Amino acid sequence: MTIEWRYTTRQDLGVLSLAGYLGAEATDRFAGAIGWALARGTGPVILDLTGLLGWSAGGQIAVAQAARRLGESGRRLELAAIPADGSLVPDATCPPVPVHCDLAAHGAHGAVKQWTTDDWPTPQATEEPALA
């Protein structure tokens, strides 16, 4: 199993939502999604893991690498709704990665543009929570 992703730009930030399983076989696709976010947005990238079924140790390492990659570009990575099967434990070379209980807790508002992979789940399956 691999991941599908959706990238949405919002005012002064981007939201990269994942669906599926972030395991070793999905890390290249995830790295590509981070590259997409770097090329098309500004500000922090909120990694919305609401639709993620789980992640392996390799997937968690890929997230830490993404935090470093974004940091090198002057942007930061923040997490929303980490999977229940583990938390991200970055090493000392990783910039701080704030964690929010869900996307609404982050306070991101209003979509500007959106891109998805071809097999992104239908909106009913991964509908974003209402943002206040």
Phi, psi and omega per residue, in radians:
M1 nan 2.536 3.141
T2 -2.178 -2.937 -3.139
I3 -1.929 2.738 2.899
E4 -2.038 2.687 -3.141
W5 -2.429 2.737 3.053
R6 -2.361 2.262 3.101
Y7 -2.010 2.198 -3.123
T8 -2.162 2.213 3.032
T9 -1.521 2.484 3.075
R10 -2.318 3.079 -3.123
Q11 -1.041 1.982 3.055
D12 1.132 0.333 3.063
L13 -2.849 2.952 3.051
G14 -2.200 2.610 3.088
V15 -2.076 2.044 3.083
L16 -1.827 1.890 -3.123
S17 -1.706 2.390 3.115
L18 -2.006 2.566 3.025
A19 -2.358 2.500 -3.129
G20 1.892 -2.573 -3.091
Y21 -2.153 2.177 3.135
L22 -1.631 1.490 3.098
G23 -1.940 -3.017 -3.084
A24 -0.996 -0.654 -3.110
E25 -1.275 -0.201 -3.112
A26 -1.831 -0.049 -3.027
T27 -1.173 -0.614 3.098
D28 -1.137 -0.716 3.116
R29 -1.131 -0.703 3.104
F30 -1.112 -0.766 3.109
A31 -1.054 -0.650 3.078
G32 -1.130 -0.673 3.106
A33 -1.142 -0.664 3.083
I34 -1.119 -0.733 3.078
G35 -1.055 -0.693 3.085
W36 -1.049 -0.804 3.141
A37 -1.101 -0.705 3.125
L38 -1.106 -0.680 -3.077
A39 -1.351 -0.395 -2.978
R40 -2.094 0.101 -3.102
G41 -2.481 3.135 3.082
T42 -2.388 2.892 3.092
G43 1.286 -2.964 -3.110
P44 -1.145 2.739 3.019
V45 -1.917 2.093 3.074
I46 -1.598 2.051 3.115
L47 -1.568 1.802 -3.102
D48 -1.518 1.932 -3.079
L49 -1.790 0.323 -3.127
T50 -0.973 -0.720 -3.107
G51 -1.577 0.081 -3.126
L52 -1.387 2.256 3.132
L53 -1.399 -0.377 3.129
G54 2.893 3.041 3.104
W55 -2.583 2.600 3.109
S56 -1.607 3.073 3.048
A57 -1.034 -0.668 3.092
G58 -1.115 -0.632 3.084
G59 -1.165 -0.703 3.107
Q60 -1.146 -0.660 3.083
I61 -1.121 -0.698 3.115
A62 -1.078 -0.646 3.107
V63 -1.170 -0.745 3.097
A64 -1.097 -0.696 3.094
Q65 -1.124 -0.663 3.097
A66 -1.103 -0.681 3.102
A67 -1.074 -0.738 3.100
R68 -1.139 -0.768 -3.129
R69 -1.070 -0.788 3.099
L70 -1.124 -0.721 3.127
G71 -1.046 -0.654 3.103
E72 -1.134 -0.391 3.118
S73 -1.718 0.171 3.120
G74 1.372 0.301 3.116
R75 -2.095 2.830 3.136
R76 -2.124 2.776 3.083
L77 -1.877 2.380 3.025
E78 -2.250 2.614 -3.109
L79 -1.917 2.512 3.024
A80 -2.247 2.234 3.042
A81 1.086 1.110 3.110
I82 -1.164 2.632 3.136
P83 -1.056 2.631 -3.114
A84 -1.222 -0.285 -3.060
D85 -1.483 0.226 3.090
G86 2.787 2.778 3.090
S87 -2.033 2.744 3.127
L88 -1.306 2.204 3.098
V89 -2.111 1.529 -3.117
P90 -1.224 2.694 3.085
D91 -1.469 -3.103 -3.041
A92 -1.159 -0.319 -3.128
T93 -1.493 -0.101 -3.091
C94 -1.599 2.353 3.056
P95 -1.151 2.820 3.108
P96 -0.993 2.449 -3.138
V97 -2.132 1.714 3.104
P98 -1.089 2.530 3.133
V99 -2.127 2.263 3.093
H100 -1.977 2.566 -3.084
C101 -1.116 -0.533 3.071
D102 -2.787 3.057 -3.086
L103 -1.138 -0.663 -3.138
A104 -1.095 -0.593 -3.140
A105 -1.159 -0.420 3.118
H106 -1.267 -0.555 3.126
G107 1.577 0.336 3.096
A108 -1.249 2.351 -3.080
H109 -2.221 2.510 2.922
G110 1.036 2.038 3.071
A111 -1.347 2.473 3.068
V112 -1.864 -0.962 3.074
K113 -2.395 2.731 -3.114
Q114 -2.546 2.433 3.050
W115 -2.277 2.574 3.097
T116 -2.429 2.806 2.945
T117 -1.265 2.829 -3.051
D118 -1.049 -0.577 -3.069
D119 -1.802 0.425 3.096
W120 -1.000 2.340 -3.115
P121 -1.018 2.692 3.136
T122 -1.055 2.687 -3.109
P123 -0.964 -0.580 -3.125
Q124 -1.123 -0.547 -3.092
A125 -1.369 -0.506 -3.071
T126 -2.349 0.618 -3.075
E127 -1.001 2.329 3.127
E128 -1.223 2.550 3.088
P129 -1.146 2.653 3.081
A130 -1.083 2.306 -3.125
L131 -1.759 2.253 -3.134
A132 -1.302 nan nan
